[in-house]
Amino acid sequence: MGCGRYVAICNPPHYSVIMNWRVCAMLAFSVSATGFSLSLVQAVAISRLPFCKALIEHFFPDVRPVLNLACATPIINDILTLIISLLAITGPATFLFISYIFIISTILKIASVEGWKKAFATCASHLTVVIVHCGCASIAYFKPKSENSKDEDQLISVTYTVITPLLNPAVYSLRNKEVQDTLQRVGFSSFCEHQFTLFIMFFALYMLTLAGNIITVAIISLDHHLHTPMYFFLSVLSASETVYTVIIIPKMLCNLTGLSQSISLAGCATQMFFFITLAINNCFLLTAMGYDRYVAICHPLRYTVIMNRRVCIQLVWGACGIGLIVAMTQVTSVFRLPFCATKVAHFFCDIRPVMKLSCIDTTVNEILTLIISVLVILVPMGLVFISYILIISTILKIASAEGRKKAFATCASHLTVVIVHYGCASIAYLKPKSENSKGEDQLISVTYTVITPLLNPVVYTLRNKEAKEALLRAIGRKLS
């Protein structure tokens, strides 16, 4: 599909010639053959292992849970699984990355803004599915041998097996105008009819998010074993996510109950300012955490010297400073526009929904928003990507398999948060001006605002051995 988008945008006159039915059938057959070959190799390698049980007690025979049932430590199979994962995930992801470099370079040569929007619109749904699909696959397979219990492995397996196949129809119905028009013709109702159900769901998630982030900050503050640069950044990120949710979600819940569905322009500007500041702060904090992992693995002997307290504080203030500058720029540009109403009826004051209420053309603001989004999402994401290239190259030079596992384990939780966080941000902002209805925009906004802050404590408690041990120590002291 990435190849199809590349040809459609970079070679539109030859599109029907290049992407004919024969080529499409060959590509589909090649994909199926590659999947069959890799799965055959994996299945044969696993079937040759001796198992301690005759029956596999699992929801389905996923690779890692089945390997955990082997009588001997399957180091060769672990390495084979990692190699296949790299071929099946990193290979296609690299081709897609190269395709979109050419696509973006071609789009930037288009003279008209309308042409830009149309070109971006042809890629938006595909790019959304790619980011989330590759993100889920990376979370599942780019990690060291699981230290979770059998139940946790089963839960993780079921989650990505059920959710991922749902993304394709969900995204193509929410983000694709042709599909939306078809759905409206067959009588799909508005999301507003389900406000009470959404309130119950998001209130529960809000409570979990607050509790999770507050517990994370408390554990890191109280446990001296976690007084390291990585956990310092994590505590700052958790504190930032806590304030982020407090600024947005209570008002959102009031809107869902019908108690108050409007906000003054002054209140809207204030909410948008803090929302943008904290969102961008979180993006750059994740970049700082990536740099921390790079120094820890690539320069372990100099780690305490390079990542001293002064440097850590400077990185945090730098992230916060960038957020403040961008927020002031964005809020000033948006609220200089004339609005057709004095009240903004929305779950919260996100940038795109507020700009839609302007009485005049907002093309300049849309371009500014796109430029800022590219700078604050793609630049940090690129820096994290470079860090992990250097990290992986260093890990592959480690002689012992145990050393490689330990090195991968130090990055697993951070990489999980990075993939999902930047994935959600890209889905929300790296797209042309939304053609969705107001209700659909509100639902998308609510989703990434509520779900993303919950990921940080969930991932760092479920996937991080040190955090779980610190939590158990804190519970033990409380009980004693």
C-alpha positions as CSV (number, residue, x, y, z in Angstrom):
1,M,0.0,0.0,0.0
2,G,2.9,2.3,0.7
3,C,4.2,1.5,-2.8
4,G,0.8,2.4,-4.2
5,R,0.8,5.7,-2.4
6,Y,4.3,6.5,-3.6
7,V,3.4,5.8,-7.3
8,A,0.0,7.7,-7.0
9,I,1.8,10.9,-5.7
10,C,5.2,10.7,-7.2
11,N,4.3,9.3,-10.6
12,P,0.5,10.1,-11.1
13,P,0.6,9.9,-15.0
14,H,2.0,6.4,-14.9
15,Y,-0.1,5.1,-11.9
16,S,-2.6,3.0,-13.8
17,V,0.3,1.5,-15.9
18,I,2.7,0.8,-13.0
19,M,0.0,-0.4,-10.5
20,N,-1.9,-2.6,-12.9
21,W,-3.8,-5.7,-11.7
22,R,-0.9,-8.0,-12.5
23,V,1.6,-6.0,-10.4
24,C,-0.9,-5.8,-7.5
25,A,-1.5,-9.6,-7.6
26,M,2.2,-10.2,-7.7
27,L,2.8,-8.0,-4.7
28,A,-0.1,-9.6,-2.7
29,F,1.3,-13.1,-3.6
30,S,4.9,-12.1,-2.6
31,V,3.6,-10.8,0.8
32,S,1.7,-14.0,1.4
33,A,4.7,-16.2,0.4
34,T,7.1,-14.2,2.6
35,G,4.7,-14.6,5.6
36,F,4.3,-18.3,4.9
37,S,8.1,-18.9,4.6
38,L,8.9,-17.0,7.8
39,S,6.1,-18.7,9.7
40,L,7.2,-22.1,8.4
41,V,10.8,-21.5,9.6
42,Q,9.6,-20.3,13.0
43,A,7.1,-23.2,13.4
44,V,9.7,-25.9,12.5
45,A,12.3,-24.3,14.9
46,I,9.8,-24.3,17.8
47,S,8.4,-27.8,17.1
48,R,11.9,-29.3,17.5
49,L,12.1,-28.1,21.1
50,P,11.4,-30.5,24.0
51,F,8.4,-29.2,26.0
52,C,7.8,-30.0,29.7
53,K,4.0,-30.2,29.1
54,A,2.1,-32.1,26.5
55,L,-0.6,-29.3,26.3
56,I,0.1,-25.6,25.8
57,E,-2.1,-23.6,28.2
58,H,-2.5,-20.4,26.3
59,F,-5.2,-18.5,24.4
60,F,-3.4,-19.3,21.2
61,P,0.1,-20.6,20.3
62,D,2.0,-17.3,20.2
63,V,5.8,-17.5,19.8
64,R,7.1,-16.2,23.1
65,P,4.6,-18.0,25.4
66,V,5.3,-21.3,23.6
67,L,9.0,-20.8,24.0
68,N,8.5,-20.2,27.7
69,L,7.2,-23.8,28.0
70,A,10.4,-25.4,26.7
71,C,12.4,-27.5,29.1
72,A,15.7,-25.9,28.1
73,T,16.5,-22.2,27.6
74,P,15.8,-21.7,23.9
75,I,18.5,-19.1,23.2
76,I,18.8,-20.0,19.5
77,N,15.1,-19.7,19.1
78,D,15.1,-16.3,20.9
79,I,17.7,-15.0,18.5
80,L,15.8,-16.5,15.5
81,T,12.6,-14.8,16.7
82,L,14.4,-11.5,17.0
83,I,15.9,-11.8,13.5
84,I,12.5,-12.7,12.0
85,S,10.9,-9.8,13.8
86,L,13.5,-7.5,12.4
87,L,13.0,-8.8,8.9
88,A,9.2,-8.7,9.2
89,I,8.8,-5.4,11.0
90,T,11.9,-3.3,10.5
91,G,12.3,-4.2,6.8
92,P,8.8,-3.1,5.7
93,A,9.0,-0.1,8.1
94,T,12.2,1.1,6.4
95,F,10.7,0.8,2.9
96,L,7.7,2.8,4.1
97,F,9.9,5.4,5.7
98,I,11.9,5.8,2.4
99,S,8.6,5.9,0.4
100,Y,7.2,8.7,2.6
101,I,10.4,10.7,2.3
102,F,9.9,10.7,-1.5
103,I,6.2,11.4,-1.0
104,I,6.8,14.4,1.3
105,S,9.5,15.8,-0.9
106,T,7.1,15.6,-3.9
107,I,4.2,17.1,-2.0
108,L,6.4,20.1,-0.9
109,K,7.0,20.8,-4.6
110,I,3.3,21.3,-5.2
111,A,2.5,25.0,-5.7
112,S,-1.0,25.2,-4.3
113,V,-2.0,24.6,-0.6
114,E,-5.1,22.8,-1.9
115,G,-2.9,20.4,-3.8
116,W,-0.9,19.7,-0.5
117,K,-4.1,18.9,1.4
118,K,-5.3,16.6,-1.3
119,A,-2.0,14.8,-1.5
120,F,-1.7,14.4,2.3
121,A,-5.3,13.2,2.4
122,T,-4.5,10.3,0.2
123,C,-1.9,9.1,2.7
124,A,-3.5,9.9,6.0
125,S,-5.5,6.7,6.6
126,H,-2.6,4.5,5.4
127,L,0.0,6.3,7.5
128,T,-2.3,6.0,10.6
129,V,-2.6,2.2,10.1
130,V,1.1,1.8,9.5
131,I,2.1,3.7,12.7
132,V,-0.3,1.8,15.0
133,H,0.2,-1.6,13.3
134,C,4.1,-1.4,13.4
135,G,3.9,0.1,16.9
136,C,1.8,-2.9,18.2
137,A,4.1,-5.4,16.5
138,S,7.2,-3.7,18.0
139,I,5.7,-3.7,21.5
140,A,4.9,-7.4,21.2
141,Y,8.2,-8.7,19.7
142,F,11.0,-6.2,20.1
143,K,11.5,-7.0,23.8
144,P,13.8,-9.4,25.6
145,K,12.5,-12.7,26.8
146,S,9.4,-11.9,28.9
147,E,9.8,-11.6,32.7
148,N,6.0,-11.3,33.0
149,S,3.9,-14.1,34.5
150,K,2.0,-16.5,32.2
151,D,-1.3,-14.5,32.8
152,E,0.3,-11.2,31.9
153,D,1.8,-12.7,28.7
154,Q,-1.7,-14.1,27.8
155,L,-3.3,-10.7,28.4
156,I,-0.7,-8.9,26.3
157,S,-1.1,-11.5,23.5
158,V,-4.9,-11.2,23.5
159,T,-4.8,-7.4,23.5
160,Y,-2.6,-7.0,20.4
161,T,-4.3,-9.9,18.6
162,V,-7.8,-8.4,19.1
163,I,-7.1,-4.7,18.9
164,T,-4.8,-4.6,15.9
165,P,-7.2,-6.2,13.4
166,L,-9.8,-3.7,14.5
167,L,-7.6,-0.7,13.6
168,N,-7.9,-1.1,9.8
169,P,-11.7,-0.8,9.5
170,A,-11.9,1.7,12.4
171,V,-9.3,4.1,11.0
172,Y,-10.5,3.8,7.4
173,S,-14.0,4.6,8.6
174,L,-13.0,7.5,10.9
175,R,-10.4,9.1,8.6
176,N,-11.5,8.3,5.1
177,K,-14.1,10.6,3.6
178,E,-15.4,8.2,1.0
179,V,-16.0,5.5,3.6
180,Q,-17.6,8.1,5.9
181,D,-20.1,9.2,3.2
182,T,-21.0,5.5,2.6
183,L,-21.5,4.9,6.4
184,Q,-23.7,8.0,6.6
185,R,-25.8,6.8,3.7
186,V,-26.5,3.5,5.4
187,G,-27.6,5.3,8.6
188,F,-24.9,5.2,11.2
189,S,-25.8,7.5,14.1
190,S,-23.8,10.2,15.8
191,F,-21.3,9.5,18.6
192,C,-23.2,12.0,20.8
193,E,-25.9,9.4,21.5
194,H,-23.4,7.4,23.6
195,Q,-22.3,10.2,25.9
196,F,-23.3,8.4,29.2
197,T,-21.4,5.3,28.2
198,L,-18.3,7.4,27.2
199,F,-18.6,9.2,30.6
200,I,-18.4,6.0,32.6
201,M,-15.5,4.6,30.5
202,F,-13.4,7.8,30.5
203,F,-14.1,8.5,34.2
204,A,-12.7,5.1,35.0
205,L,-9.7,5.6,32.8
206,Y,-9.2,9.1,34.4
207,M,-9.1,7.6,37.9
208,L,-6.6,4.9,36.7
209,T,-4.4,7.5,35.0
210,L,-4.3,9.7,38.1
211,A,-3.7,6.8,40.5
212,G,-1.0,5.3,38.2
213,N,1.0,8.5,37.6
214,I,0.8,9.6,41.3
215,I,1.9,6.1,42.5
216,T,4.8,6.2,39.9
217,V,6.0,9.6,41.2
218,A,5.6,8.5,44.9
219,I,7.5,5.2,44.4
220,I,10.4,6.9,42.6
221,S,10.6,9.6,45.2
222,L,10.6,7.2,48.2
223,D,12.7,4.3,46.8
224,H,16.4,5.2,46.8
225,H,17.0,2.3,44.3
226,L,15.2,4.3,41.7
227,H,17.1,7.6,42.2
228,T,18.8,7.3,38.7
229,P,18.5,9.6,35.7
230,M,16.1,7.3,33.9
231,Y,13.6,7.3,36.8
232,F,14.1,11.0,37.4
233,F,12.9,11.6,33.8
234,L,10.1,9.1,34.4
235,S,8.9,10.9,37.5
236,V,8.9,14.2,35.7
237,L,7.0,12.7,32.8
238,S,4.4,11.2,35.2
239,A,4.0,14.5,37.0
240,S,3.5,16.2,33.6
241,E,1.0,13.6,32.5
242,T,-0.9,14.1,35.8
243,V,-1.2,17.9,35.3
244,Y,-2.1,17.3,31.6
245,T,-5.1,15.1,32.5
246,V,-6.3,17.5,35.3
247,I,-6.3,20.4,32.9
248,I,-8.4,18.6,30.3
249,I,-10.4,15.6,31.5
250,P,-12.6,17.1,34.3
251,K,-14.0,19.6,31.9
252,M,-14.4,16.9,29.3
253,L,-16.4,14.7,31.8
254,C,-18.7,17.7,32.6
255,N,-19.3,18.1,28.9
256,L,-20.2,14.4,28.6
257,T,-22.8,14.6,31.4
258,G,-24.4,17.6,29.8
259,L,-23.8,19.9,32.8
260,S,-21.7,22.4,30.8
261,Q,-20.9,22.1,27.1
262,S,-19.3,25.4,26.5
263,I,-16.1,27.3,27.6
264,S,-15.3,31.0,27.5
265,L,-12.6,32.2,25.0
266,A,-10.3,33.2,27.9
267,G,-10.7,29.8,29.5
268,C,-10.2,28.1,26.2
269,A,-7.0,30.0,25.5
270,T,-5.7,29.1,29.0
271,Q,-6.5,25.4,28.6
272,M,-4.9,25.3,25.1
273,F,-1.8,27.0,26.4
274,F,-1.2,24.4,29.2
275,F,-2.3,21.5,26.9
276,I,0.3,22.4,24.2
277,T,3.0,23.2,26.8
278,L,2.7,19.8,28.5
279,A,2.1,17.8,25.3
280,I,5.4,19.2,23.8
281,N,7.2,18.9,27.1
282,N,6.3,15.2,27.1
283,C,7.6,14.7,23.6
284,F,11.0,16.1,24.4
285,L,11.1,14.3,27.8
286,L,10.9,11.0,25.9
287,T,13.7,12.2,23.7
288,A,15.8,13.0,26.8
289,M,15.0,9.5,28.1
290,G,16.2,8.1,24.8
291,Y,19.5,10.0,25.1
292,D,19.8,8.6,28.7
293,R,19.4,5.0,27.3
294,Y,22.0,5.7,24.6
295,V,24.5,6.9,27.2
296,A,23.8,4.0,29.5
297,I,24.4,1.4,26.8
298,C,26.9,3.0,24.5
299,H,29.0,4.7,27.1
300,P,28.4,2.8,30.4
301,L,31.7,3.8,32.0
302,R,31.0,7.5,31.6
303,Y,27.3,7.3,32.4
304,T,27.4,8.9,35.8
305,V,29.7,11.7,34.5
306,I,27.7,12.5,31.4
307,M,24.2,12.1,32.9
308,N,24.9,14.0,36.1
309,R,22.1,15.9,38.0
310,R,22.9,19.2,36.4
311,V,22.5,17.8,32.9
312,C,19.3,16.0,33.8
313,I,17.8,19.2,35.1
314,Q,18.9,21.2,32.1
315,L,17.3,18.6,29.8
316,V,14.0,18.9,31.7
317,W,14.0,22.7,31.7
318,G,14.9,22.6,27.9
319,A,11.9,20.4,27.2
320,C,9.6,22.7,29.3
321,G,11.1,25.8,27.7
322,I,10.4,24.5,24.1
323,G,6.8,23.7,25.2
324,L,6.2,27.2,26.6
325,I,7.6,28.9,23.5
326,V,5.6,26.8,21.1
327,A,2.4,27.2,23.2
328,M,2.7,31.0,23.2
329,T,3.2,31.0,19.5
330,Q,0.3,28.7,18.7
331,V,-2.2,30.2,21.2
332,T,-1.4,33.8,20.0
333,S,-1.9,32.9,16.4
334,V,-5.1,31.0,17.0
335,F,-6.8,33.5,19.3
336,R,-6.1,36.4,17.0
337,L,-8.6,34.9,14.6
338,P,-12.2,36.2,14.6
339,F,-14.7,33.6,15.8
340,C,-18.3,33.3,14.8
341,A,-19.4,32.4,18.4
342,T,-18.3,33.6,21.8
343,K,-18.4,30.1,23.2
344,V,-16.4,27.1,21.9
345,A,-18.6,24.0,22.2
346,H,-16.0,21.1,22.4
347,F,-14.7,18.6,24.9
348,F,-11.5,20.6,25.2
349,C,-9.7,23.3,23.3
350,D,-7.7,21.4,20.9
351,I,-6.1,23.4,18.0
352,R,-7.9,22.1,14.9
353,P,-11.5,22.1,16.4
354,V,-11.0,25.7,17.6
355,M,-9.7,26.9,14.3
356,K,-12.8,25.4,12.6
357,L,-14.9,28.0,14.4
358,S,-13.1,30.9,12.8
359,C,-15.1,33.2,10.4
360,I,-12.2,33.6,8.0
361,D,-9.8,31.4,6.1
362,T,-7.3,29.7,8.4
363,T,-4.8,28.4,5.8
364,V,-1.9,30.3,7.4
365,N,-2.7,28.9,10.8
366,E,-3.0,25.4,9.4
367,I,0.4,25.7,7.7
368,L,1.9,27.0,11.0
369,T,0.3,24.1,12.9
370,L,1.7,21.6,10.5
371,I,5.2,23.1,10.7
372,I,5.1,23.1,14.5
373,S,3.8,19.5,14.5
374,V,6.6,18.4,12.2
375,L,9.2,20.1,14.4
376,V,7.9,18.9,17.8
377,I,7.0,15.3,16.7
378,L,9.2,14.3,13.8
379,V,12.4,16.0,15.2
380,P,12.3,14.3,18.6
381,M,11.2,11.1,17.0
382,G,14.1,11.3,14.6
383,L,16.5,11.8,17.5
384,V,15.1,8.8,19.3
385,F,15.3,6.8,16.1
386,I,19.0,7.7,15.7
387,S,19.7,6.9,19.4
388,Y,18.2,3.4,19.0
389,I,20.2,2.7,15.8
390,L,23.3,3.4,17.9
391,I,22.0,1.4,20.8
392,I,21.1,-1.6,18.7
393,S,24.5,-1.6,16.9
394,T,26.2,-1.5,20.4
395,I,24.0,-4.3,21.7
396,L,24.8,-6.6,18.7
397,K,28.5,-6.3,19.6
398,I,27.9,-7.7,23.1
399,A,29.3,-11.3,23.2
400,S,27.0,-12.9,25.7
401,A,23.3,-13.6,25.0
402,E,22.6,-12.7,28.7
403,G,24.2,-9.3,28.2
404,R,22.2,-8.6,25.1
405,K,19.0,-9.5,27.0
406,K,19.9,-7.2,29.8
407,A,20.7,-4.3,27.5
408,F,17.4,-4.8,25.6
409,A,15.5,-5.0,28.9
410,T,16.7,-1.5,29.9
411,C,15.1,-0.1,26.7
412,A,11.9,-2.1,26.4
413,S,9.6,0.0,28.5
414,H,10.9,3.3,27.1
415,L,10.6,2.1,23.5
416,T,7.0,1.0,24.1
417,V,6.0,4.4,25.5
418,V,7.8,6.2,22.6
419,I,6.1,4.1,19.9
420,V,2.6,4.6,21.3
421,H,3.1,8.3,22.3
422,Y,4.5,9.5,19.0
423,G,2.1,7.2,17.2
424,C,-0.9,9.0,18.8
425,A,0.6,12.4,18.2
426,S,1.2,11.7,14.6
427,I,-2.3,10.4,14.1
428,A,-3.7,13.5,15.7
429,Y,-1.6,16.3,14.1
430,L,0.3,15.0,11.0
431,K,-2.7,15.1,8.8
432,P,-4.4,17.6,6.5
433,K,-7.3,19.7,7.8
434,S,-9.8,17.3,9.2
435,E,-12.8,16.4,7.0
436,N,-14.5,14.5,9.9
437,S,-17.7,15.8,11.5
438,K,-17.4,17.7,14.8
439,G,-18.6,14.6,16.8
440,E,-15.9,12.4,15.2
441,D,-13.2,15.0,15.9
442,Q,-14.3,15.2,19.5
443,L,-14.1,11.4,19.8
444,I,-10.7,11.2,18.3
445,S,-9.5,14.1,20.6
446,V,-11.0,12.4,23.7
447,T,-9.4,9.1,22.8
448,Y,-5.8,10.2,22.5
449,T,-6.1,12.6,25.4
450,V,-7.3,10.0,27.8
451,I,-5.5,6.8,26.6
452,T,-2.0,8.2,26.1
453,P,-1.4,9.5,29.7
454,L,-2.5,6.0,31.0
455,L,0.2,4.2,29.0
456,N,3.1,5.6,31.0
457,P,2.3,4.0,34.4
458,V,0.8,0.9,32.9
459,V,3.9,0.1,30.7
460,Y,6.4,1.0,33.4
461,T,4.7,-1.1,36.0
462,L,3.7,-4.1,33.9
463,R,6.9,-4.2,31.8
464,N,9.6,-3.0,34.2
465,K,11.1,-5.3,36.8
466,E,12.7,-2.6,38.9
467,A,9.5,-0.6,39.2
468,K,7.5,-3.7,40.2
469,E,10.1,-4.6,42.9
470,A,10.0,-1.0,44.2
471,L,6.2,-1.1,44.4
472,L,6.3,-4.5,46.3
473,R,8.9,-3.0,48.7
474,A,6.7,0.0,49.3
475,I,3.6,-2.2,49.9
476,G,5.7,-4.4,52.2
477,R,6.8,-1.4,54.3
478,K,3.2,-0.1,54.5
479,L,1.9,-3.5,55.7
480,S,4.7,-3.9,58.3
